[in-house]
Amino acid sequence: METFNKIKYVFSAGTNEKYINLNFVDKETLIAFIPELEPYAEDIISKRVDKVYTDKSQILNISKDIKNFYTRIDEYIEVKSSFFIF
């Protein structure tokens, strides 16, 4: 558990490297892969500290403006990972 706590906010993985996991991605990686989320990145990261995302559409609760481009970024975000290495 100690190792997990050290990496849980910076680990990003996708089975085909097609998406980033909102529960693990760091702010810089999120912005680099999805620049549209830059104004909301801090809020996206801070919301998962107390409660992880269980559905990627939950980022729509951050700001109603995300709805304007959500369909364009949907395929690049996820909240579950298939692979974990400890």
mmCIF file as gemmi writes it, N, C-alpha and C atoms, coordinates in Angstrom:
data_model
loop_
_atom_site.group_PDB
_atom_site.id
_atom_site.type_symbol
_atom_site.label_atom_id
_atom_site.label_alt_id
_atom_site.label_comp_id
_atom_site.label_asym_id
_atom_site.label_entity_id
_atom_site.label_seq_id
_atom_site.pdbx_PDB_ins_code
_atom_site.Cartn_x
_atom_site.Cartn_y
_atom_site.Cartn_z
_atom_site.occupancy
_atom_site.B_iso_or_equiv
_atom_site.pdbx_formal_charge
_atom_site.auth_seq_id
_atom_site.auth_asym_id
_atom_site.pdbx_PDB_model_num
ATOM 1 N N . MET Axp A 1 ? 0.821 -1.196 0 1 0 ? 1 A 1
ATOM 2 C CA . MET Axp A 1 ? 0 0 0 1 0 ? 1 A 1
ATOM 3 C C . MET Axp A 1 ? 0.865 1.261 0 1 0 ? 1 A 1
ATOM 4 N N . GLU Axp A 2 ? 2.004 1.207 0.645 1 0 ? 2 A 1
ATOM 5 C CA . GLU Axp A 2 ? 2.887 2.369 0.688 1 0 ? 2 A 1
ATOM 6 C C . GLU Axp A 2 ? 3.35 2.761 -0.719 1 0 ? 2 A 1
ATOM 7 N N . THR Axp A 3 ? 3.704 1.777 -1.534 1 0 ? 3 A 1
ATOM 8 C CA . THR Axp A 3 ? 4.124 2.051 -2.913 1 0 ? 3 A 1
ATOM 9 C C . THR Axp A 3 ? 2.983 2.674 -3.692 1 0 ? 3 A 1
ATOM 10 N N . PHE Axp A 4 ? 1.801 2.126 -3.55 1 0 ? 4 A 1
ATOM 11 C CA . PHE Axp A 4 ? 0.641 2.665 -4.246 1 0 ? 4 A 1
ATOM 12 C C . PHE Axp A 4 ? 0.409 4.119 -3.881 1 0 ? 4 A 1
ATOM 13 N N . ASN Axp A 5 ? 0.505 4.443 -2.606 1 0 ? 5 A 1
ATOM 14 C CA . ASN Axp A 5 ? 0.284 5.821 -2.168 1 0 ? 5 A 1
ATOM 15 C C . ASN Axp A 5 ? 1.306 6.787 -2.762 1 0 ? 5 A 1
ATOM 16 N N . LYS Axp A 6 ? 2.502 6.299 -3.052 1 0 ? 6 A 1
ATOM 17 C CA . LYS Axp A 6 ? 3.525 7.156 -3.651 1 0 ? 6 A 1
ATOM 18 C C . LYS Axp A 6 ? 3.266 7.43 -5.126 1 0 ? 6 A 1
ATOM 19 N N . ILE Axp A 7 ? 2.662 6.475 -5.829 1 0 ? 7 A 1
ATOM 20 C CA . ILE Axp A 7 ? 2.494 6.636 -7.281 1 0 ? 7 A 1
ATOM 21 C C . ILE Axp A 7 ? 1.063 6.896 -7.731 1 0 ? 7 A 1
ATOM 22 N N . LYS Axp A 8 ? 0.106 6.83 -6.847 1 0 ? 8 A 1
ATOM 23 C CA . LYS Axp A 8 ? -1.291 6.859 -7.271 1 0 ? 8 A 1
ATOM 24 C C . LYS Axp A 8 ? -1.714 8.131 -7.993 1 0 ? 8 A 1
ATOM 25 N N . TYR Axp A 9 ? -1.013 9.221 -7.826 1 0 ? 9 A 1
ATOM 26 C CA . TYR Axp A 9 ? -1.411 10.449 -8.51 1 0 ? 9 A 1
ATOM 27 C C . TYR Axp A 9 ? -0.55 10.777 -9.72 1 0 ? 9 A 1
ATOM 28 N N . VAL Axp A 10 ? 0.392 9.924 -10.049 1 0 ? 10 A 1
ATOM 29 C CA . VAL Axp A 10 ? 1.254 10.216 -11.198 1 0 ? 10 A 1
ATOM 30 C C . VAL Axp A 10 ? 1.31 9.092 -12.217 1 0 ? 10 A 1
ATOM 31 N N . PHE Axp A 11 ? 0.799 7.927 -11.924 1 0 ? 11 A 1
ATOM 32 C CA . PHE Axp A 11 ? 0.847 6.781 -12.821 1 0 ? 11 A 1
ATOM 33 C C . PHE Axp A 11 ? -0.23 6.903 -13.882 1 0 ? 11 A 1
ATOM 34 N N . SER Axp A 12 ? 0.159 6.794 -15.125 1 0 ? 12 A 1
ATOM 35 C CA . SER Axp A 12 ? -0.79 6.848 -16.241 1 0 ? 12 A 1
ATOM 36 C C . SER Axp A 12 ? -0.571 5.634 -17.119 1 0 ? 12 A 1
ATOM 37 N N . ALA Axp A 13 ? -1.637 4.969 -17.495 1 0 ? 13 A 1
ATOM 38 C CA . ALA Axp A 13 ? -1.476 3.799 -18.356 1 0 ? 13 A 1
ATOM 39 C C . ALA Axp A 13 ? -2.725 3.568 -19.182 1 0 ? 13 A 1
ATOM 40 N N . GLY Axp A 14 ? -2.517 3.021 -20.343 1 0 ? 14 A 1
ATOM 41 C CA . GLY Axp A 14 ? -3.613 2.597 -21.201 1 0 ? 14 A 1
ATOM 42 C C . GLY Axp A 14 ? -3.188 1.328 -21.899 1 0 ? 14 A 1
ATOM 43 N N . THR Axp A 15 ? -4.128 0.451 -22.174 1 0 ? 15 A 1
ATOM 44 C CA . THR Axp A 15 ? -3.769 -0.825 -22.76 1 0 ? 15 A 1
ATOM 45 C C . THR Axp A 15 ? -3.107 -0.649 -24.113 1 0 ? 15 A 1
ATOM 46 N N . ASN Axp A 16 ? -3.53 0.318 -24.879 1 0 ? 16 A 1
ATOM 47 C CA . ASN Axp A 16 ? -2.916 0.593 -26.175 1 0 ? 16 A 1
ATOM 48 C C . ASN Axp A 16 ? -2.303 1.986 -26.21 1 0 ? 16 A 1
ATOM 49 N N . GLU Axp A 17 ? -2.058 2.538 -25.043 1 0 ? 17 A 1
ATOM 50 C CA . GLU Axp A 17 ? -1.543 3.896 -24.911 1 0 ? 17 A 1
ATOM 51 C C . GLU Axp A 17 ? -2.415 4.887 -25.671 1 0 ? 17 A 1
ATOM 52 N N . LYS Axp A 18 ? -3.69 4.595 -25.717 1 0 ? 18 A 1
ATOM 53 C CA . LYS Axp A 18 ? -4.653 5.432 -26.419 1 0 ? 18 A 1
ATOM 54 C C . LYS Axp A 18 ? -5.322 6.425 -25.465 1 0 ? 18 A 1
ATOM 55 N N . TYR Axp A 19 ? -5.329 6.111 -24.201 1 0 ? 19 A 1
ATOM 56 C CA . TYR Axp A 19 ? -6.012 6.969 -23.24 1 0 ? 19 A 1
ATOM 57 C C . TYR Axp A 19 ? -5.167 7.187 -21.998 1 0 ? 19 A 1
ATOM 58 N N . ILE Axp A 20 ? -5.598 8.166 -21.203 1 0 ? 20 A 1
ATOM 59 C CA . ILE Axp A 20 ? -4.973 8.396 -19.904 1 0 ? 20 A 1
ATOM 60 C C . ILE Axp A 20 ? -6.013 8.148 -18.824 1 0 ? 20 A 1
ATOM 61 N N . ASN Axp A 21 ? -5.556 7.675 -17.701 1 0 ? 21 A 1
ATOM 62 C CA . ASN Axp A 21 ? -6.434 7.364 -16.593 1 0 ? 21 A 1
ATOM 63 C C . ASN Axp A 21 ? -6.555 8.599 -15.706 1 0 ? 21 A 1
ATOM 64 N N . LEU Axp A 22 ? -7.754 9.114 -15.581 1 0 ? 22 A 1
ATOM 65 C CA . LEU Axp A 22 ? -7.997 10.318 -14.781 1 0 ? 22 A 1
ATOM 66 C C . LEU Axp A 22 ? -7.681 10.126 -13.308 1 0 ? 22 A 1
ATOM 67 N N . ASN Axp A 23 ? -7.684 8.895 -12.839 1 0 ? 23 A 1
ATOM 68 C CA . ASN Axp A 23 ? -7.39 8.633 -11.434 1 0 ? 23 A 1
ATOM 69 C C . ASN Axp A 23 ? -5.898 8.593 -11.133 1 0 ? 23 A 1
ATOM 70 N N . PHE Axp A 24 ? -5.056 8.561 -12.163 1 0 ? 24 A 1
ATOM 71 C CA . PHE Axp A 24 ? -3.621 8.452 -11.95 1 0 ? 24 A 1
ATOM 72 C C . PHE Axp A 24 ? -2.794 9.54 -12.615 1 0 ? 24 A 1
ATOM 73 N N . VAL Axp A 25 ? -3.314 10.166 -13.631 1 0 ? 25 A 1
ATOM 74 C CA . VAL Axp A 25 ? -2.528 11.111 -14.418 1 0 ? 25 A 1
ATOM 75 C C . VAL Axp A 25 ? -2.146 12.348 -13.6 1 0 ? 25 A 1
ATOM 76 N N . ASP Axp A 26 ? -0.939 12.852 -13.824 1 0 ? 26 A 1
ATOM 77 C CA . ASP Axp A 26 ? -0.559 14.096 -13.175 1 0 ? 26 A 1
ATOM 78 C C . ASP Axp A 26 ? -1.018 15.28 -14.042 1 0 ? 26 A 1
ATOM 79 N N . LYS Axp A 27 ? -0.987 16.437 -13.463 1 0 ? 27 A 1
ATOM 80 C CA . LYS Axp A 27 ? -1.503 17.639 -14.12 1 0 ? 27 A 1
ATOM 81 C C . LYS Axp A 27 ? -0.789 17.913 -15.443 1 0 ? 27 A 1
ATOM 82 N N . GLU Axp A 28 ? 0.532 17.823 -15.444 1 0 ? 28 A 1
ATOM 83 C CA . GLU Axp A 28 ? 1.307 18.135 -16.646 1 0 ? 28 A 1
ATOM 84 C C . GLU Axp A 28 ? 0.985 17.185 -17.792 1 0 ? 28 A 1
ATOM 85 N N . THR Axp A 29 ? 0.844 15.902 -17.483 1 0 ? 29 A 1
ATOM 86 C CA . THR Axp A 29 ? 0.522 14.91 -18.515 1 0 ? 29 A 1
ATOM 87 C C . THR Axp A 29 ? -0.885 15.138 -19.038 1 0 ? 29 A 1
ATOM 88 N N . LEU Axp A 30 ? -1.806 15.425 -18.148 1 0 ? 30 A 1
ATOM 89 C CA . LEU Axp A 30 ? -3.185 15.684 -18.563 1 0 ? 30 A 1
ATOM 90 C C . LEU Axp A 30 ? -3.242 16.849 -19.548 1 0 ? 30 A 1
ATOM 91 N N . ILE Axp A 31 ? -2.563 17.913 -19.231 1 0 ? 31 A 1
ATOM 92 C CA . ILE Axp A 31 ? -2.554 19.099 -20.097 1 0 ? 31 A 1
ATOM 93 C C . ILE Axp A 31 ? -1.834 18.813 -21.414 1 0 ? 31 A 1
ATOM 94 N N . ALA Axp A 32 ? -0.758 18.05 -21.358 1 0 ? 32 A 1
ATOM 95 C CA . ALA Axp A 32 ? -0.003 17.743 -22.574 1 0 ? 32 A 1
ATOM 96 C C . ALA Axp A 32 ? -0.824 16.908 -23.552 1 0 ? 32 A 1
ATOM 97 N N . PHE Axp A 33 ? -1.586 15.948 -23.041 1 0 ? 33 A 1
ATOM 98 C CA . PHE Axp A 33 ? -2.369 15.081 -23.911 1 0 ? 33 A 1
ATOM 99 C C . PHE Axp A 33 ? -3.714 15.67 -24.296 1 0 ? 33 A 1
ATOM 100 N N . ILE Axp A 34 ? -4.287 16.463 -23.407 1 0 ? 34 A 1
ATOM 101 C CA . ILE Axp A 34 ? -5.605 17.047 -23.675 1 0 ? 34 A 1
ATOM 102 C C . ILE Axp A 34 ? -5.567 18.519 -23.27 1 0 ? 34 A 1
ATOM 103 N N . PRO Axp A 35 ? -5.004 19.363 -24.127 1 0 ? 35 A 1
ATOM 104 C CA . PRO Axp A 35 ? -4.832 20.788 -23.798 1 0 ? 35 A 1
ATOM 105 C C . PRO Axp A 35 ? -6.145 21.503 -23.46 1 0 ? 35 A 1
ATOM 106 N N . GLU Axp A 36 ? -7.244 21.023 -23.985 1 0 ? 36 A 1
ATOM 107 C CA . GLU Axp A 36 ? -8.541 21.645 -23.686 1 0 ? 36 A 1
ATOM 108 C C . GLU Axp A 36 ? -8.869 21.618 -22.196 1 0 ? 36 A 1
ATOM 109 N N . LEU Axp A 37 ? -8.269 20.672 -21.484 1 0 ? 37 A 1
ATOM 110 C CA . LEU Axp A 37 ? -8.557 20.531 -20.05 1 0 ? 37 A 1
ATOM 111 C C . LEU Axp A 37 ? -7.674 21.392 -19.155 1 0 ? 37 A 1
ATOM 112 N N . GLU Axp A 38 ? -6.777 22.168 -19.741 1 0 ? 38 A 1
ATOM 113 C CA . GLU Axp A 38 ? -5.858 22.972 -18.924 1 0 ? 38 A 1
ATOM 114 C C . GLU Axp A 38 ? -6.576 23.855 -17.897 1 0 ? 38 A 1
ATOM 115 N N . PRO Axp A 39 ? -7.634 24.571 -18.263 1 0 ? 39 A 1
ATOM 116 C CA . PRO Axp A 39 ? -8.288 25.423 -17.262 1 0 ? 39 A 1
ATOM 117 C C . PRO Axp A 39 ? -8.938 24.635 -16.112 1 0 ? 39 A 1
ATOM 118 N N . TYR Axp A 40 ? -9.135 23.336 -16.316 1 0 ? 40 A 1
ATOM 119 C CA . TYR Axp A 40 ? -9.843 22.51 -15.331 1 0 ? 40 A 1
ATOM 120 C C . TYR Axp A 40 ? -8.937 21.47 -14.682 1 0 ? 40 A 1
ATOM 121 N N . ALA Axp A 41 ? -7.693 21.393 -15.115 1 0 ? 41 A 1
ATOM 122 C CA . ALA Axp A 41 ? -6.785 20.325 -14.677 1 0 ? 41 A 1
ATOM 123 C C . ALA Axp A 41 ? -6.62 20.28 -13.165 1 0 ? 41 A 1
ATOM 124 N N . GLU Axp A 42 ? -6.418 21.41 -12.552 1 0 ? 42 A 1
ATOM 125 C CA . GLU Axp A 42 ? -6.236 21.455 -11.094 1 0 ? 42 A 1
ATOM 126 C C . GLU Axp A 42 ? -7.463 20.89 -10.379 1 0 ? 42 A 1
ATOM 127 N N . ASP Axp A 43 ? -8.644 21.264 -10.826 1 0 ? 43 A 1
ATOM 128 C CA . ASP Axp A 43 ? -9.877 20.755 -10.215 1 0 ? 43 A 1
ATOM 129 C C . ASP Axp A 43 ? -10.063 19.263 -10.47 1 0 ? 43 A 1
ATOM 130 N N . ILE Axp A 44 ? -9.731 18.807 -11.67 1 0 ? 44 A 1
ATOM 131 C CA . ILE Axp A 44 ? -9.847 17.379 -12.002 1 0 ? 44 A 1
ATOM 132 C C . ILE Axp A 44 ? -8.954 16.561 -11.078 1 0 ? 44 A 1
ATOM 133 N N . ILE Axp A 45 ? -7.743 17.024 -10.865 1 0 ? 45 A 1
ATOM 134 C CA . ILE Axp A 45 ? -6.792 16.316 -10.005 1 0 ? 45 A 1
ATOM 135 C C . ILE Axp A 45 ? -7.237 16.358 -8.542 1 0 ? 45 A 1
ATOM 136 N N . SER Axp A 46 ? -7.647 17.51 -8.061 1 0 ? 46 A 1
ATOM 137 C CA . SER Axp A 46 ? -7.99 17.641 -6.646 1 0 ? 46 A 1
ATOM 138 C C . SER Axp A 46 ? -9.264 16.879 -6.271 1 0 ? 46 A 1
ATOM 139 N N . LYS Axp A 47 ? -10.207 16.755 -7.185 1 0 ? 47 A 1
ATOM 140 C CA . LYS Axp A 47 ? -11.455 16.04 -6.885 1 0 ? 47 A 1
ATOM 141 C C . LYS Axp A 47 ? -11.228 14.564 -6.587 1 0 ? 47 A 1
ATOM 142 N N . ARG Axp A 48 ? -10.208 13.978 -7.204 1 0 ? 48 A 1
ATOM 143 C CA . ARG Axp A 48 ? -9.982 12.541 -7.024 1 0 ? 48 A 1
ATOM 144 C C . ARG Axp A 48 ? -9.227 12.214 -5.747 1 0 ? 48 A 1
ATOM 145 N N . VAL Axp A 49 ? -8.722 13.21 -5.044 1 0 ? 49 A 1
ATOM 146 C CA . VAL Axp A 49 ? -7.972 12.964 -3.808 1 0 ? 49 A 1
ATOM 147 C C . VAL Axp A 49 ? -8.879 12.326 -2.762 1 0 ? 49 A 1
ATOM 148 N N . ASP Axp A 50 ? -10.081 12.831 -2.625 1 0 ? 50 A 1
ATOM 149 C CA . ASP Axp A 50 ? -11.018 12.293 -1.64 1 0 ? 50 A 1
ATOM 150 C C . ASP Axp A 50 ? -11.84 11.127 -2.173 1 0 ? 50 A 1
ATOM 151 N N . LYS Axp A 51 ? -12.124 11.165 -3.472 1 0 ? 51 A 1
ATOM 152 C CA . LYS Axp A 51 ? -12.953 10.118 -4.062 1 0 ? 51 A 1
ATOM 153 C C . LYS Axp A 51 ? -12.545 9.929 -5.517 1 0 ? 51 A 1
ATOM 154 N N . VAL Axp A 52 ? -12.14 8.713 -5.86 1 0 ? 52 A 1
ATOM 155 C CA . VAL Axp A 52 ? -11.697 8.447 -7.227 1 0 ? 52 A 1
ATOM 156 C C . VAL Axp A 52 ? -12.874 8.517 -8.191 1 0 ? 52 A 1
ATOM 157 N N . TYR Axp A 53 ? -12.542 8.778 -9.44 1 0 ? 53 A 1
ATOM 158 C CA . TYR Axp A 53 ? -13.564 8.773 -10.474 1 0 ? 53 A 1
ATOM 159 C C . TYR Axp A 53 ? -13.968 7.331 -10.768 1 0 ? 53 A 1
ATOM 160 N N . THR Axp A 54 ? -15.26 7.076 -10.823 1 0 ? 54 A 1
ATOM 161 C CA . THR Axp A 54 ? -15.753 5.749 -11.173 1 0 ? 54 A 1
ATOM 162 C C . THR Axp A 54 ? -16.305 5.72 -12.593 1 0 ? 54 A 1
ATOM 163 N N . ASP Axp A 55 ? -16.504 6.899 -13.157 1 0 ? 55 A 1
ATOM 164 C CA . ASP Axp A 55 ? -16.964 7.036 -14.538 1 0 ? 55 A 1
ATOM 165 C C . ASP Axp A 55 ? -16.321 8.29 -15.114 1 0 ? 55 A 1
ATOM 166 N N . LYS Axp A 56 ? -15.8 8.173 -16.318 1 0 ? 56 A 1
ATOM 167 C CA . LYS Axp A 56 ? -15.082 9.313 -16.891 1 0 ? 56 A 1
ATOM 168 C C . LYS Axp A 56 ? -15.968 10.528 -17.121 1 0 ? 56 A 1
ATOM 169 N N . SER Axp A 57 ? -17.243 10.32 -17.265 1 0 ? 57 A 1
ATOM 170 C CA . SER Axp A 57 ? -18.144 11.457 -17.472 1 0 ? 57 A 1
ATOM 171 C C . SER Axp A 57 ? -18.287 12.319 -16.219 1 0 ? 57 A 1
ATOM 172 N N . GLN Axp A 58 ? -17.778 11.861 -15.102 1 0 ? 58 A 1
ATOM 173 C CA . GLN Axp A 58 ? -17.841 12.648 -13.87 1 0 ? 58 A 1
ATOM 174 C C . GLN Axp A 58 ? -17.057 13.955 -13.98 1 0 ? 58 A 1
ATOM 175 N N . ILE Axp A 59 ? -16.147 14.064 -14.943 1 0 ? 59 A 1
ATOM 176 C CA . ILE Axp A 59 ? -15.438 15.336 -15.101 1 0 ? 59 A 1
ATOM 177 C C . ILE Axp A 59 ? -16.38 16.423 -15.596 1 0 ? 59 A 1
ATOM 178 N N . LEU Axp A 60 ? -17.53 16.035 -16.107 1 0 ? 60 A 1
ATOM 179 C CA . LEU Axp A 60 ? -18.526 17.028 -16.518 1 0 ? 60 A 1
ATOM 180 C C . LEU Axp A 60 ? -19.046 17.808 -15.318 1 0 ? 60 A 1
ATOM 181 N N . ASN Axp A 61 ? -18.903 17.264 -14.128 1 0 ? 61 A 1
ATOM 182 C CA . ASN Axp A 61 ? -19.322 17.956 -12.911 1 0 ? 61 A 1
ATOM 183 C C . ASN Axp A 61 ? -18.352 19.067 -12.512 1 0 ? 61 A 1
ATOM 184 N N . ILE Axp A 62 ? -17.159 19.059 -13.089 1 0 ? 62 A 1
ATOM 185 C CA . ILE Axp A 62 ? -16.153 20.081 -12.786 1 0 ? 62 A 1
ATOM 186 C C . ILE Axp A 62 ? -16.587 21.436 -13.343 1 0 ? 62 A 1
ATOM 187 N N . SER Axp A 63 ? -17.036 21.409 -14.596 1 0 ? 63 A 1
ATOM 188 C CA . SER Axp A 63 ? -17.47 22.639 -15.262 1 0 ? 63 A 1
ATOM 189 C C . SER Axp A 63 ? -18.409 22.294 -16.404 1 0 ? 63 A 1
ATOM 190 N N . LYS Axp A 64 ? -19.452 23.086 -16.544 1 0 ? 64 A 1
ATOM 191 C CA . LYS Axp A 64 ? -20.384 22.859 -17.655 1 0 ? 64 A 1
ATOM 192 C C . LYS Axp A 64 ? -19.716 23.096 -19.005 1 0 ? 64 A 1
ATOM 193 N N . ASP Axp A 65 ? -18.622 23.851 -19.024 1 0 ? 65 A 1
ATOM 194 C CA . ASP Axp A 65 ? -17.911 24.123 -20.279 1 0 ? 65 A 1
ATOM 195 C C . ASP Axp A 65 ? -17.255 22.883 -20.87 1 0 ? 65 A 1
ATOM 196 N N . ILE Axp A 66 ? -16.917 21.909 -20.043 1 0 ? 66 A 1
ATOM 197 C CA . ILE Axp A 66 ? -16.303 20.679 -20.539 1 0 ? 66 A 1
ATOM 198 C C . ILE Axp A 66 ? -17.253 19.962 -21.491 1 0 ? 66 A 1
ATOM 199 N N . LYS Axp A 67 ? -18.521 20.132 -21.275 1 0 ? 67 A 1
ATOM 200 C CA . LYS Axp A 67 ? -19.52 19.501 -22.145 1 0 ? 67 A 1
ATOM 201 C C . LYS Axp A 67 ? -19.35 19.914 -23.608 1 0 ? 67 A 1
ATOM 202 N N . ASN Axp A 68 ? -18.832 21.12 -23.835 1 0 ? 68 A 1
ATOM 203 C CA . ASN Axp A 68 ? -18.656 21.632 -25.196 1 0 ? 68 A 1
ATOM 204 C C . ASN Axp A 68 ? -17.657 20.829 -26.022 1 0 ? 68 A 1
ATOM 205 N N . PHE Axp A 69 ? -16.715 20.156 -25.366 1 0 ? 69 A 1
ATOM 206 C CA . PHE Axp A 69 ? -15.707 19.397 -26.109 1 0 ? 69 A 1
ATOM 207 C C . PHE Axp A 69 ? -15.553 17.96 -25.601 1 0 ? 69 A 1
ATOM 208 N N . TYR Axp A 70 ? -16.418 17.524 -24.71 1 0 ? 70 A 1
ATOM 209 C CA . TYR Axp A 70 ? -16.307 16.188 -24.119 1 0 ? 70 A 1
ATOM 210 C C . TYR Axp A 70 ? -16.305 15.081 -25.178 1 0 ? 70 A 1
ATOM 211 N N . THR Axp A 71 ? -17.127 15.173 -26.172 1 0 ? 71 A 1
ATOM 212 C CA . THR Axp A 71 ? -17.187 14.118 -27.194 1 0 ? 71 A 1
ATOM 213 C C . THR Axp A 71 ? -15.869 13.992 -27.954 1 0 ? 71 A 1
ATOM 214 N N . ARG Axp A 72 ? -15.104 15.075 -28.053 1 0 ? 72 A 1
ATOM 215 C CA . ARG Axp A 72 ? -13.794 15.026 -28.731 1 0 ? 72 A 1
ATOM 216 C C . ARG Axp A 72 ? -12.722 14.373 -27.872 1 0 ? 72 A 1
ATOM 217 N N . ILE Axp A 73 ? -12.846 14.455 -26.548 1 0 ? 73 A 1
ATOM 218 C CA . ILE Axp A 73 ? -11.81 13.909 -25.674 1 0 ? 73 A 1
ATOM 219 C C . ILE Axp A 73 ? -12.19 12.565 -25.062 1 0 ? 73 A 1
ATOM 220 N N . ASP Axp A 74 ? -13.432 12.184 -25.184 1 0 ? 74 A 1
ATOM 221 C CA . ASP Axp A 74 ? -13.967 10.974 -24.56 1 0 ? 74 A 1
ATOM 222 C C . ASP Axp A 74 ? -13.101 9.74 -24.815 1 0 ? 74 A 1
ATOM 223 N N . GLU Axp A 75 ? -12.65 9.544 -26.024 1 0 ? 75 A 1
ATOM 224 C CA . GLU Axp A 75 ? -11.879 8.34 -26.342 1 0 ? 75 A 1
ATOM 225 C C . GLU Axp A 75 ? -10.456 8.364 -25.777 1 0 ? 75 A 1
ATOM 226 N N . TYR Axp A 76 ? -10.027 9.496 -25.26 1 0 ? 76 A 1
ATOM 227 C CA . TYR Axp A 76 ? -8.663 9.626 -24.743 1 0 ? 76 A 1
ATOM 228 C C . TYR Axp A 76 ? -8.572 9.583 -23.225 1 0 ? 76 A 1
ATOM 229 N N . ILE Axp A 77 ? -9.716 9.462 -22.562 1 0 ? 77 A 1
ATOM 230 C CA . ILE Axp A 77 ? -9.707 9.412 -21.096 1 0 ? 77 A 1
ATOM 231 C C . ILE Axp A 77 ? -10.382 8.141 -20.612 1 0 ? 77 A 1
ATOM 232 N N . GLU Axp A 78 ? -9.975 7.711 -19.44 1 0 ? 78 A 1
ATOM 233 C CA . GLU Axp A 78 ? -10.545 6.514 -18.826 1 0 ? 78 A 1
ATOM 234 C C . GLU Axp A 78 ? -10.365 6.643 -17.319 1 0 ? 78 A 1
ATOM 235 N N . VAL Axp A 79 ? -11.054 5.801 -16.573 1 0 ? 79 A 1
ATOM 236 C CA . VAL Axp A 79 ? -10.912 5.803 -15.117 1 0 ? 79 A 1
ATOM 237 C C . VAL Axp A 79 ? -10.483 4.438 -14.589 1 0 ? 79 A 1
ATOM 238 N N . LYS Axp A 80 ? -10.314 3.484 -15.481 1 0 ? 80 A 1
ATOM 239 C CA . LYS Axp A 80 ? -9.881 2.136 -15.097 1 0 ? 80 A 1
ATOM 240 C C . LYS Axp A 80 ? -8.657 1.76 -15.907 1 0 ? 80 A 1
ATOM 241 N N . SER Axp A 81 ? -7.756 1.017 -15.295 1 0 ? 81 A 1
ATOM 242 C CA . SER Axp A 81 ? -6.573 0.529 -15.986 1 0 ? 81 A 1
ATOM 243 C C . SER Axp A 81 ? -6.567 -0.993 -15.972 1 0 ? 81 A 1
ATOM 244 N N . SER Axp A 82 ? -6.065 -1.558 -17.024 1 0 ? 82 A 1
ATOM 245 C CA . SER Axp A 82 ? -5.986 -3.015 -17.124 1 0 ? 82 A 1
ATOM 246 C C . SER Axp A 82 ? -4.723 -3.582 -16.497 1 0 ? 82 A 1
ATOM 247 N N . PHE Axp A 83 ? -3.665 -2.749 -16.446 1 0 ? 83 A 1
ATOM 248 C CA . PHE Axp A 83 ? -2.384 -3.238 -15.974 1 0 ? 83 A 1
ATOM 249 C C . PHE Axp A 83 ? -1.878 -2.418 -14.799 1 0 ? 83 A 1
ATOM 250 N N . PHE Axp A 84 ? -1.413 -3.124 -13.777 1 0 ? 84 A 1
ATOM 251 C CA . PHE Axp A 84 ? -0.753 -2.489 -12.644 1 0 ? 84 A 1
ATOM 252 C C . PHE Axp A 84 ? 0.509 -3.259 -12.344 1 0 ? 84 A 1
ATOM 253 N N . ILE Axp A 85 ? 1.598 -2.562 -12.105 1 0 ? 85 A 1
ATOM 254 C CA . ILE Axp A 85 ? 2.871 -3.207 -11.788 1 0 ? 85 A 1
ATOM 255 C C . ILE Axp A 85 ? 3.322 -2.711 -10.421 1 0 ? 85 A 1
ATOM 256 N N . PHE Axp A 86 ? 3.548 -3.615 -9.51 1 0 ? 86 A 1
ATOM 257 C CA . PHE Axp A 86 ? 4.031 -3.269 -8.167 1 0 ? 86 A 1
ATOM 258 C C . PHE Axp A 86 ? 5.274 -4.069 -7.874 1 0 ? 86 A 1
